[in-house]
Amino acid sequence: MITAEQREQVRGWFTGRLPDDLFEELAEVTVDREEITVIGRIPGPLPVADASPAEREAAVEGRVQEFRERTRDDRIAVARDAEHRFGRKVSWGVECDGRRALFTHVAAPVMTRLRQPERQVLDTLLAGGVARSRSEALAWCVRLVQRHTDDWLTELRESLQHVQRVRAQGPDGEPPEDPAAAVG
């Protein structure tokens, strides 16, 4: 589990390391055990008065593609530094005119053993055309649970952070700094 302080340190590092003109704003930095995802806000294309929704969508898509190609070398340099420093792959994305686009992201394999009732759920999703494979069906289930349990997951993450703070205060944790020892 990644602590809130570790997330803040990663976000702070990216805030300081990214070239000033890369994004309008650093929108989001997400960290897990395998990956750091960096999403920045970029300006949308100039508005055209009589543009149709399809034309507007194509213009945003073109702006995202142009940004991706133009900034590739800068993003690779930052990613190499971050991967060395944090031991995780870096993925990139942008927000442009209300649309989010991910350029790269890690699809990490997850080991699991499912009993027959769980496999039947996945196979039902396959038969219903919701997914093309058991792996895709499992990912669909995880997204569904995530959508409906955000409050519960948030509370669980907060309680895990509390457990980490309590463990750090135990005999194996870092002792609090003694102000008298620093004067010596």
C-alpha positions as CSV (number, residue, x, y, z in Angstrom):
1,M,0.0,0.0,0.0
2,I,1.3,3.4,-0.9
3,T,1.0,6.0,1.8
4,A,-0.5,9.5,1.3
5,E,2.9,10.9,2.1
6,Q,4.6,8.8,-0.6
7,R,1.9,9.9,-3.1
8,E,2.6,13.5,-2.1
9,Q,6.4,13.0,-2.6
10,V,5.9,11.5,-6.0
11,R,3.5,14.3,-7.1
12,G,5.9,16.9,-5.7
13,W,8.8,15.4,-7.6
14,F,6.9,15.5,-10.9
15,T,5.8,19.0,-10.2
16,G,9.4,20.1,-9.8
17,R,10.8,17.9,-12.6
18,L,8.4,18.4,-15.4
19,P,9.3,21.2,-17.9
20,D,7.3,24.3,-17.1
21,D,5.7,24.5,-20.5
22,L,4.8,20.8,-20.8
23,F,1.2,21.1,-19.3
24,E,-1.1,24.0,-18.4
25,E,-1.6,22.2,-15.2
26,L,-0.5,18.8,-13.6
27,A,-4.0,17.4,-13.3
28,E,-3.3,14.0,-11.6
29,V,-0.5,11.8,-10.4
30,T,-1.7,8.3,-9.5
31,V,0.7,5.7,-7.9
32,D,0.3,2.0,-7.3
33,R,2.9,-0.8,-6.8
34,E,3.7,-1.1,-10.5
35,E,3.0,2.2,-12.1
36,I,2.9,6.0,-11.8
37,T,0.3,7.6,-14.1
38,V,0.9,11.3,-14.9
39,I,-2.0,13.3,-16.4
40,G,-1.7,16.9,-17.4
41,R,-4.1,19.4,-18.8
42,I,-3.4,20.8,-22.2
43,P,-5.1,23.7,-24.1
44,G,-7.9,22.7,-26.4
45,P,-7.9,23.7,-30.1
46,L,-9.0,27.1,-31.0
47,P,-12.8,27.3,-31.3
48,V,-14.4,27.5,-34.7
49,A,-17.8,29.2,-34.7
50,D,-19.7,26.8,-36.9
51,A,-17.9,23.6,-36.0
52,S,-20.0,20.5,-35.7
53,P,-19.6,18.2,-32.6
54,A,-17.8,15.7,-34.9
55,E,-15.4,18.4,-36.1
56,R,-14.8,19.6,-32.6
57,E,-14.0,16.0,-31.4
58,A,-11.6,15.5,-34.3
59,A,-9.9,18.7,-33.5
60,V,-9.4,17.6,-29.9
61,E,-8.1,14.3,-31.1
62,G,-5.6,16.0,-33.4
63,R,-4.5,18.3,-30.6
64,V,-3.8,15.3,-28.3
65,Q,-1.9,13.5,-31.0
66,E,0.2,16.6,-31.8
67,F,1.0,17.0,-28.1
68,R,2.0,13.3,-27.8
69,E,4.4,13.5,-30.7
70,R,5.9,16.9,-29.9
71,T,6.6,16.1,-26.2
72,R,7.7,12.5,-26.6
73,D,11.4,13.1,-25.9
74,D,10.7,15.3,-22.9
75,R,8.3,12.7,-21.4
76,I,10.8,9.9,-22.0
77,A,13.6,11.8,-20.2
78,V,11.3,12.5,-17.2
79,A,10.0,8.9,-17.2
80,R,13.6,7.4,-17.1
81,D,14.5,9.6,-14.1
82,A,11.3,8.7,-12.3
83,E,11.6,5.0,-13.1
84,H,15.1,5.0,-11.6
85,R,14.1,7.0,-8.6
86,F,10.7,5.3,-7.7
87,G,11.2,1.8,-9.2
88,R,7.9,2.0,-11.2
89,K,7.0,2.4,-14.8
90,V,5.6,5.8,-15.8
91,S,2.5,6.2,-17.9
92,W,1.2,9.4,-19.5
93,G,-2.1,11.0,-20.4
94,V,-3.7,14.3,-21.0
95,E,-7.0,16.1,-20.4
96,C,-8.0,18.3,-23.3
97,D,-11.3,20.1,-23.6
98,G,-13.0,17.8,-21.1
99,R,-11.6,14.6,-22.7
100,R,-9.1,12.3,-21.1
101,A,-6.7,10.3,-23.2
102,L,-4.1,7.8,-21.9
103,F,-1.0,7.3,-24.1
104,T,0.5,4.4,-22.3
105,H,-0.4,2.3,-19.3
106,V,0.7,-0.9,-17.6
107,A,-1.6,-3.9,-17.8
108,A,-0.2,-5.9,-14.8
109,P,-1.0,-9.6,-14.6
110,V,-2.7,-10.6,-11.4
111,M,-2.5,-14.1,-10.1
112,T,-5.7,-15.5,-8.8
113,R,-7.4,-18.8,-8.1
114,L,-11.1,-18.8,-8.8
115,R,-13.5,-21.5,-7.7
116,Q,-16.2,-22.7,-10.0
117,P,-18.9,-20.2,-8.9
118,E,-16.6,-17.3,-9.6
119,R,-15.6,-18.8,-13.0
120,Q,-19.2,-19.2,-13.9
121,V,-19.8,-15.5,-13.3
122,L,-16.9,-14.7,-15.7
123,D,-18.2,-17.2,-18.2
124,T,-21.7,-15.7,-18.1
125,L,-20.2,-12.3,-18.9
126,L,-18.4,-13.9,-21.8
127,A,-21.6,-15.6,-23.1
128,G,-23.5,-12.3,-22.8
129,G,-20.9,-10.5,-24.9
130,V,-19.8,-8.2,-22.1
131,A,-16.2,-9.4,-22.3
132,R,-14.1,-11.3,-24.8
133,S,-12.0,-13.3,-22.3
134,R,-12.1,-14.2,-18.7
135,S,-9.4,-11.7,-18.0
136,E,-11.5,-8.9,-19.6
137,A,-14.5,-10.1,-17.6
138,L,-12.5,-10.0,-14.4
139,A,-11.4,-6.4,-15.2
140,W,-15.0,-5.5,-15.9
141,C,-16.0,-6.9,-12.4
142,V,-13.3,-5.0,-10.7
143,R,-14.4,-1.7,-12.4
144,L,-18.0,-2.4,-11.4
145,V,-17.1,-3.0,-7.8
146,Q,-14.9,0.1,-7.8
147,R,-17.7,2.3,-9.2
148,H,-20.1,1.1,-6.5
149,T,-17.8,1.0,-3.5
150,D,-15.7,4.2,-3.8
151,D,-16.8,5.3,-0.3
152,W,-16.0,2.0,1.2
153,L,-12.7,1.7,-0.5
154,T,-11.8,5.3,0.5
155,E,-12.6,4.4,4.2
156,L,-10.5,1.2,3.9
157,R,-7.5,3.1,2.5
158,E,-7.7,5.7,5.2
159,S,-7.8,3.0,7.9
160,L,-4.8,1.3,6.3
161,Q,-2.9,4.6,6.5
162,H,-3.8,4.8,10.2
163,V,-2.5,1.2,10.7
164,Q,0.8,2.2,9.0
165,R,1.2,5.3,11.3
166,V,0.6,3.1,14.4
167,R,3.1,0.5,13.2
168,A,5.7,3.2,12.6
169,Q,5.3,4.3,16.3
170,G,5.9,0.7,17.5
171,P,9.3,-0.8,18.6
172,D,10.4,-1.5,15.0
173,G,9.4,1.9,13.7
174,E,11.5,5.1,13.5
175,P,12.0,6.6,17.0
176,P,10.9,10.2,17.3
177,E,13.8,12.6,17.0
178,D,15.2,13.7,20.3
179,P,15.7,17.5,20.2
180,A,18.5,17.3,22.9
181,A,20.5,14.8,20.8
182,A,20.5,17.2,17.9
183,V,22.1,20.0,20.0
184,G,25.1,17.8,21.0
